[in-house]
Amino acid sequence: MNSSDNIYQKVISAIISDISQDQVEQLIKTNSITVVIDQAIKTIATTYQQLKSDSSSQNNDNPSNFTLALPYIVPITHWLELKPEIDVQLTKLDELQRQNTSSDSSENPITNTKNLISYSPRFHLPNMKVGNNYSAKIEIDSPYADADIIIENVLFNQQNLNLTFNKQTNTIEGTPKISGTFSLDIIWTVADYVSQTTKIDIIINPDPNSLWKDIPADENDIYYKPSLAHQFIKTDQLKIAAASCRGRSHAHVGSFRDDDFFVDSLSNGWNITIVADGAGSAKNSRKGSQLAVNTVGQYLKHQLLDSANQDLLSCVKKWDHVSTQTVGTQFKTWFRDAVLLAIKQLEVEADKTNRPLKSYSTTLLVAVTLKIDNDLFAATFSVGDGAIAAFSYKDNIRLLANADNGEFAGQTRFLDNSILREADFYSRIRIGKWQEINYFLLMTDGISDPKFETDFQLNNKDKWIQLIDELNPLLATPMNPAKALLDWMKFPSPGHHDDRTLVIIW
């Protein structure tokens, strides 16, 4: 054991009385501990010289009043616990002392020497996120509450972070551009002490939206369907905008848009609007929704244009007790026949391709409307989730589709023969005529879930007003409101990544 090790052993043994020889030797091998002991010895020697100098200049008056600087009024055991960083190097002190030794001997040998700080505070910053404005003060965790730590500068070890250090407020500011874990060099000091550098890590989280992939669907697939669709119709009496987009959950894996829609405005004033949501768990549901909307749409179009049914218009206009019964009976028949025909089409497709009928499962929301002056007539049918609503600023919201839940929570009903066998099948049909309807809407759950969250909230008119306020600027687009609607559908909503389809009449 050399002389230095002998000194270390004595110091450590004096601090920890019951330590074994093996443990002493292990501590001596720890570089940070020997650095602290060396520094403590040099500090004691330097301070003793200052004490003698001050005592001499004061004619030895009250030498016991000498007080050490704040960083040294702690036992060595406290330094051992803090384990200061290696960058507190004794070589800096040696260099400063050599400079003072070569100066005029009449000067105090430590007059121009700044002391080294014998502890290292911890610095913290909250996590950041790409694309979000950031401004956070650097938090300082110091063992000495009254130590006035000054941050002189912050060096960023990575380019293109788009962050800056505000020295006046001790804050890091900016809008991060890249994600990851990066290091900063914080240059800090305490008055009359040598500046030091502490390296810390910062975490910049990615924008969650950037993590989603957009993989094209297979165009060679037998049931290929475009990922986006929109349609705009304008008549003398009203406008219809329809849009449908593939959900993020589908785009991320390159699967298809399962939603579909059908809209048409007939020459005699009738309007047909239909939306469908193919079941996500059903492999061929994209074809099921397409068959359902087109089959029902074409059937209703044929009936509404048939000359034998033109008396229906006069019944809707008259709208007395007898005419309402006539209209109700007619639409009950048409809706039942249309649903039966759609189910038959699904069965034919399943037989033709030798695939399970359930793999074509889909919801179906149908509305036939007629605008007469300031009145709006609507007949609706629904199976499955989503929403149909007649919105008026002056009146309560009118929901025209059942909250159609399945056997278990989170499930819904799909179009199949069991629907036709229900005793309350006709409760799925709603018929009415109202004044001053500003908007008539059909939507799949890809829209209703993020905007209303629960079936109960569908009755909340404030929620509908919020939605209408979002849509109004889009509907005012002079060229193609349906395209604007499609672009809007990309809005982010945590936990909601399904296909989205919306049809609006206004």
C-alpha positions in Angstrom: 0.0 0.0 0.0 1.5 3.4 -1.0 1.4 6.5 1.1 -1.7 7.9 -0.7 -3.6 4.7 -0.1 -2.5 4.9 3.5 -4.0 8.4 3.8 -7.2 7.2 2.1 -7.5 4.3 4.5 -7.1 6.5 7.5 -9.8 9.0 6.3 -12.3 6.3 5.4 -11.7 4.4 8.7 -12.2 7.6 10.6 -15.5 8.2 8.9 -16.8 4.6 9.0 -15.6 3.0 12.2 -16.9 -0.6 11.5 -15.6 -1.0 8.0 -13.6 -4.0 7.0 -10.2 -3.8 5.4 -11.6 -5.4 2.2 -14.3 -2.8 2.0 -11.7 0.0 2.6 -9.7 -1.3 -0.3 -12.8 -1.4 -2.6 -13.6 2.2 -1.7 -10.0 3.3 -2.5 -10.4 1.7 -5.9 -13.4 3.9 -6.6 -12.0 6.9 -8.4 -14.8 9.3 -7.5 -14.2 8.7 -3.8 -10.4 9.2 -3.9 -11.0 12.4 -6.0 -13.2 13.7 -3.2 -10.7 12.9 -0.5 -7.9 14.5 -2.5 -10.0 17.6 -3.0 -10.9 17.7 0.7 -7.3 17.6 1.7 -6.3 20.3 -0.7 -9.3 22.4 0.3 -8.3 22.1 4.0 -4.7 23.1 3.2 -5.8 26.0 1.1 -8.4 27.2 3.6 -5.8 26.9 6.4 -3.5 29.2 4.4 -6.3 31.7 4.0 -7.1 31.4 7.8 -3.5 32.2 8.7 -3.4 35.1 6.3 -6.7 36.5 7.6 -5.6 36.0 11.2 -2.3 37.7 10.6 -4.0 40.8 9.0 -6.4 41.1 11.9 -3.6 40.8 14.6 -4.9 37.5 15.6 -8.3 39.0 16.7 -11.1 36.5 17.0 -9.5 33.8 14.8 -12.3 31.4 15.9 -14.8 33.5 13.9 -13.5 32.3 10.5 -16.3 30.5 8.5 -15.8 28.2 5.6 -17.6 28.8 2.3 -21.0 27.1 2.0 -20.0 24.2 -0.2 -17.5 23.0 2.4 -19.7 23.1 5.6 -20.5 19.5 5.2 -18.8 16.3 6.4 -16.9 14.1 3.9 -19.6 11.5 4.4 -22.1 13.8 2.6 -19.7 14.1 -0.4 -19.4 10.3 -0.5 -23.2 10.1 -0.7 -23.5 12.6 -3.5 -20.8 10.9 -5.6 -19.9 14.1 -7.6 -19.1 13.7 -11.2 -15.6 13.1 -12.5 -15.6 16.5 -14.3 -14.8 18.1 -10.9 -11.1 17.7 -11.5 -8.2 18.5 -9.2 -6.0 19.4 -12.1 -7.9 22.7 -12.5 -7.1 23.7 -8.9 -3.4 22.6 -9.4 -3.2 24.8 -12.5 -4.7 27.8 -10.7 -2.3 27.4 -7.8 0.7 27.2 -10.1 -0.4 30.5 -11.7 -0.7 32.2 -8.4 2.7 30.9 -7.2 4.4 32.5 -10.2 2.8 35.9 -9.4 4.0 38.6 -7.1 4.8 37.0 -3.7 3.4 40.0 -1.9 -0.1 39.0 -3.2 -2.3 36.6 -1.4 -1.6 33.2 -3.1 -5.3 32.5 -3.6 -6.6 36.1 -4.3 -7.3 35.3 -8.0 -8.3 31.7 -7.6 -11.9 30.6 -7.9 -12.8 27.6 -5.8 -14.1 24.4 -7.2 -17.6 23.3 -6.3 -17.6 20.0 -4.4 -21.1 18.8 -5.4 -23.2 18.5 -8.5 -26.8 19.5 -8.6 -29.3 17.6 -10.8 -31.1 19.3 -13.6 -34.4 18.2 -15.0 -36.7 19.1 -18.0 -40.2 17.8 -18.7 -40.6 15.6 -21.8 -41.4 17.2 -25.1 -43.4 16.2 -28.2 -42.7 16.7 -31.9 -44.7 19.6 -33.3 -45.9 20.9 -30.0 -44.8 24.4 -28.7 -42.6 23.9 -25.7 -41.4 26.2 -23.0 -40.2 24.8 -19.7 -37.9 26.1 -16.9 -34.9 24.0 -16.1 -35.6 22.5 -12.7 -32.6 22.4 -10.3 -32.3 19.8 -7.6 -29.5 20.9 -5.2 -28.5 19.6 -1.8 -28.2 23.1 -0.6 -31.4 25.1 -0.7 -29.7 28.5 -0.4 -27.1 27.8 -3.0 -27.5 30.4 -5.8 -26.9 28.3 -8.9 -26.5 30.2 -12.1 -27.0 28.6 -15.5 -24.7 30.4 -17.9 -25.5 28.5 -21.1 -27.0 25.3 -22.5 -25.4 23.5 -25.4 -27.4 21.3 -27.7 -25.5 18.2 -28.9 -27.9 17.5 -31.7 -28.7 19.7 -34.7 -32.2 20.5 -36.0 -33.9 20.2 -32.6 -35.3 23.7 -33.1 -34.8 24.5 -29.4 -33.1 27.5 -27.7 -32.0 28.5 -24.2 -33.5 31.6 -22.7 -31.0 32.8 -20.2 -33.3 35.4 -18.7 -35.9 32.9 -17.7 -33.8 29.7 -17.5 -36.2 28.1 -20.0 -35.8 25.8 -23.0 -38.1 27.0 -25.7 -39.1 26.0 -29.2 -41.1 23.5 -31.3 -39.2 20.2 -31.5 -38.9 18.7 -35.0 -37.4 15.3 -34.4 -38.1 12.6 -31.8 -35.7 10.7 -29.6 -33.4 10.9 -26.6 -30.8 13.7 -26.8 -28.2 15.2 -24.5 -27.7 18.8 -23.4 -24.6 20.3 -21.7 -25.7 22.7 -19.0 -22.9 25.1 -18.1 -23.5 26.4 -14.5 -21.7 28.0 -11.6 -22.1 29.5 -8.2 -20.7 33.0 -7.5 -16.9 33.0 -7.1 -16.6 29.4 -8.2 -15.3 27.7 -11.3 -18.0 27.1 -14.0 -18.9 23.4 -14.5 -20.7 21.4 -17.1 -23.4 18.8 -16.4 -24.8 16.6 -19.2 -28.5 15.7 -19.0 -30.8 13.7 -21.3 -34.0 15.1 -22.7 -36.8 13.0 -24.3 -38.8 14.2 -27.3 -41.7 12.0 -27.9 -42.9 11.5 -31.5 -46.2 12.9 -32.8 -48.6 9.9 -32.4 -50.1 10.8 -35.8 -46.7 10.2 -37.5 -46.6 6.6 -36.3 -49.5 5.5 -38.4 -48.7 3.9 -41.8 -50.8 4.5 -44.9 -50.4 1.2 -46.9 -52.4 1.1 -50.1 -55.0 -1.6 -50.4 -54.5 -4.4 -53.0 -56.0 -3.2 -56.3 -56.0 -6.7 -57.6 -58.2 -8.0 -54.8 -61.6 -9.4 -56.0 -63.4 -6.9 -53.7 -61.1 -3.9 -54.2 -62.6 -0.7 -53.0 -61.0 2.8 -53.2 -59.9 4.1 -49.8 -61.7 7.5 -50.3 -65.0 8.4 -51.9 -67.1 11.5 -52.0 -70.1 12.9 -53.9 -71.9 16.2 -54.1 -75.4 16.9 -55.3 -77.0 20.3 -55.7 -80.7 21.0 -56.6 -82.9 24.0 -56.6 -84.1 23.0 -53.1 -81.2 21.5 -51.3 -77.6 20.2 -51.3 -76.3 16.8 -50.4 -72.6 16.1 -49.5 -71.4 12.6 -48.9 -67.9 11.4 -48.0 -66.3 8.2 -46.8 -62.7 7.5 -45.9 -60.7 4.4 -44.8 -59.8 4.4 -41.1 -56.3 4.6 -39.7 -56.6 1.1 -38.3 -57.2 -0.2 -41.8 -54.6 2.0 -43.6 -52.0 0.9 -41.1 -52.2 -2.7 -42.2 -53.2 -2.1 -45.9 -56.7 -3.4 -45.5 -59.8 -2.0 -47.2 -62.5 0.6 -46.4 -65.4 -1.4 -45.1 -67.9 1.6 -45.1 -70.0 2.6 -48.1 -72.8 5.0 -49.1 -75.4 5.7 -51.7 -76.9 9.1 -52.4 -79.3 10.2 -55.2 -81.7 13.1 -55.8 -84.6 12.2 -58.1 -86.2 14.3 -60.7 -89.5 14.4 -58.7 -87.9 15.7 -55.5 -87.3 12.5 -53.6 -83.8 12.1 -52.1 -82.3 8.7 -51.1 -79.3 8.7 -48.6 -77.8 5.5 -47.3 -74.7 4.6 -45.2 -73.4 1.2 -44.2 -70.5 0.0 -42.0 -69.1 -3.4 -42.9 -68.2 -5.4 -39.8 -64.5 -5.1 -39.0 -64.3 -8.7 -38.0 -66.0 -9.9 -41.2 -63.4 -10.6 -44.0 -65.7 -9.6 -46.9 -67.7 -6.9 -45.2 -66.5 -4.2 -47.7 -68.5 -6.1 -50.3 -71.4 -6.6 -48.0 -71.8 -2.9 -47.3 -71.4 -2.1 -51.0 -74.1 -4.6 -52.0 -76.4 -3.5 -49.3 -76.4 0.3 -50.1 -76.6 -0.2 -53.8 -79.4 -2.9 -53.6 -81.6 -0.9 -51.3 -80.8 2.4 -53.1 -81.7 1.1 -56.5 -84.9 -0.6 -55.2 -86.1 2.6 -53.5 -85.2 4.7 -56.6 -87.3 2.4 -58.8 -90.3 2.6 -56.4 -90.2 6.4 -56.0 -90.0 7.0 -59.7 -92.7 4.5 -60.6 -95.7 6.3 -62.0 -98.0 4.1 -59.9 -96.6 5.6 -56.7 -96.8 9.3 -57.5 -99.8 9.8 -55.3 -97.4 9.5 -52.4 -96.2 13.0 -53.1 -99.6 14.5 -52.6 -100.1 12.5 -49.4 -96.9 13.9 -47.9 -97.9 17.4 -48.9 -101.4 17.0 -47.4 -100.2 15.2 -44.2 -103.5 14.7 -42.5 -104.5 11.6 -40.5 -105.4 9.5 -43.5 -102.4 10.5 -45.6 -99.9 9.8 -42.8 -101.4 6.3 -42.5 -101.0 5.8 -46.2 -97.4 7.1 -46.3 -96.5 5.0 -43.2 -97.9 1.8 -44.7 -96.1 2.3 -48.0 -92.7 2.9 -46.5 -93.1 -0.1 -44.1 -93.6 -2.3 -47.1 -90.8 -0.8 -49.2 -88.3 -0.9 -46.4 -89.1 -4.5 -45.6 -88.9 -5.5 -49.2 -85.6 -3.6 -49.7 -84.0 -5.2 -46.7 -85.1 -8.7 -47.8 -83.7 -8.0 -51.3 -80.4 -6.9 -49.8 -80.1 -10.0 -47.7 -80.8 -12.1 -50.7 -78.0 -10.4 -52.6 -75.6 -11.1 -49.8 -76.7 -14.8 -49.8 -76.2 -15.0 -53.6 -72.7 -13.5 -53.3 -71.8 -15.9 -50.5 -73.0 -18.9 -52.5 -71.3 -17.8 -55.7 -67.9 -17.5 -54.0 -68.4 -20.3 -51.5 -67.7 -18.0 -48.6 -69.6 -17.7 -45.3 -72.6 -15.4 -45.3 -71.4 -13.8 -42.0 -68.2 -12.7 -43.7 -70.4 -10.1 -45.5 -71.9 -8.6 -42.4 -72.8 -5.0 -42.5 -74.9 -2.3 -40.8 -77.5 -0.3 -42.8 -78.9 3.2 -42.2 -81.4 4.4 -44.8 -83.3 7.7 -45.2 -85.8 8.9 -47.9 -86.4 12.6 -47.7 -88.5 15.2 -49.4 -88.2 19.0 -49.1 -91.5 20.9 -49.4 -91.1 24.6 -48.9 -90.0 25.1 -45.3 -90.9 21.5 -44.3 -88.8 18.3 -44.5 -90.3 14.8 -44.7 -88.2 11.8 -43.8 -88.7 8.1 -43.6 -85.8 6.1 -42.1 -84.8 2.5 -41.4 -81.8 1.4 -39.4 -80.0 -1.7 -38.3 -76.7 -1.4 -36.4 -74.9 1.5 -34.8 -74.3 5.0 -36.2 -76.8 7.8 -36.2 -79.5 9.5 -38.3 -80.6 12.9 -37.1 -82.8 15.9 -38.1 -81.2 19.0 -36.7 -82.9 22.3 -36.1 -81.5 25.4 -34.3 -85.0 26.2 -33.0 -86.0 22.7 -31.8 -84.7 19.6 -30.1 -82.6 17.2 -31.9 -84.6 14.4 -33.5 -82.8 11.0 -33.6 -84.2 8.7 -36.3 -82.2 5.5 -35.7 -82.3 3.0 -32.9 -79.3 2.6 -30.6 -78.9 -1.0 -31.9 -76.6 -2.9 -29.5 -75.6 -6.5 -29.9 -75.6 -9.4 -27.4 -72.5 -8.1 -25.6 -71.1 -4.6 -24.7 -69.4 -2.9 -27.6 -71.2 -5.1 -30.2 -73.9 -4.1 -32.7 -76.5 -5.7 -35.0 -75.9 -6.6 -38.6 -78.2 -7.1 -41.6 -79.4 -10.7 -41.7 -82.6 -12.8 -41.7 -83.0 -12.5 -37.9 -83.9 -8.9 -38.4 -86.9 -9.8 -40.5 -88.1 -12.3 -37.9 -88.2 -9.7 -35.2 -91.6 -9.0 -33.7 -90.7 -5.3 -33.5 -89.2 -5.0 -36.9 -91.3 -2.0 -37.8 -89.9 -0.1 -34.7 -86.8 0.3 -36.9 -88.8 2.6 -39.2 -89.3 6.2 -38.3 -91.5 8.6 -40.3 -92.1 12.3 -39.8 -92.5 15.8 -41.2 -91.1 18.9 -39.5 -90.5 22.6 -40.1 -87.2 24.4 -40.2 -84.9 21.5 -40.3 -81.5 23.0 -40.9 -79.5 19.8 -41.4 -80.3 16.2 -42.0 -77.4 13.8 -41.2 -76.5 10.1 -41.5 -73.2 8.8 -40.2 -71.4 5.5 -39.3 -69.9 5.0 -35.9 -66.6 6.2 -37.2 -68.1 9.7 -36.9 -70.6 9.3 -34.1 -68.2 7.6 -31.6 -65.5 10.3 -31.6 -67.9 13.1 -31.7 -70.5 11.9 -29.2 -68.7 9.0 -27.4 -71.9 7.4 -26.0 -75.4 6.7 -27.3 -76.7 8.9 -24.5 -74.7 11.9 -25.7 -76.4 11.6 -29.1 -79.3 13.4 -27.3 -77.1 16.2 -26.3 -77.9 19.1 -28.6 -74.8 21.0 -27.5 -72.7 18.2 -29.0 -74.6 18.5 -32.3 -74.1 22.2 -32.3 -70.4 21.7 -31.9 -70.4 19.3 -34.8 -72.4 21.6 -37.0 -70.1 24.5 -36.2 -67.2 22.3 -37.4 -69.0 21.4 -40.6 -70.4 24.8 -41.6 -67.2 26.2 -43.0 -66.7 23.0 -45.1 -70.3 23.1 -46.4 -69.7 26.7 -47.5 -66.9 25.7 -49.8 -67.9 27.0 -53.2 -66.3 24.3 -55.4 -67.0 20.9 -53.7 -68.2 20.7 -50.1 -68.0 16.9 -50.3 -64.2 17.0 -50.9 -63.8 19.5 -48.0 -65.8 17.1 -45.9 -63.5 14.2 -46.9 -60.4 16.2 -45.9 -62.0 17.1 -42.5 -62.6 13.4 -41.8 -58.9 12.9 -41.1 -59.2 14.6 -37.7 -57.3 12.8 -35.0 -59.2 11.3 -32.1 -57.3 9.0 -29.6 -58.8 5.5 -29.6 -61.0 6.2 -32.7 -59.5 4.9 -35.9 -62.4 3.3 -37.7 -63.7 4.0 -41.2 -65.7 7.3 -41.3 -68.8 8.0 -43.5 -71.0 11.0 -43.3 -73.9 12.3 -45.5 -75.5 15.7 -45.0 -78.5 17.3 -46.5 -78.9 21.1 -46.1 
